[in-house]
């Protein structure tokens, strides 16, 4: 999957269904969003929060529709695979710098927002 395009399309897909999902992601997806790399990745690794059932269900429907258009996207492309990393992160990690992202009609923008505890 091309992370920036996939997330932009998934965000629109969720919006059409009255859903929204904000998450902390790691791995290849975040590297693409930050512009560090520009390459496909097989999934979007979410470390926080645990993906709610409504979002997990929507991500599988989205994957199915994406495959029907001839593009490869696994049912588990959006996952909590690395969630156990939370156990080794320093206390208060959620209150430090965090990446915020928002979909825009013509592009996907990501920026860092400093927060304080």
Secondary structure, 3 states (H helix, E strand, C coil): CCHHHHHHHHHHHHHHCCCCCCCEEECHHHHHHCCCCCCCCCCEEEEECCCCHHHHHHHHHHHHHHHHCCCCCCCCCEECCCHHHHHHCCCCHHHCCEEEEEECCCCEEEEEECCCC
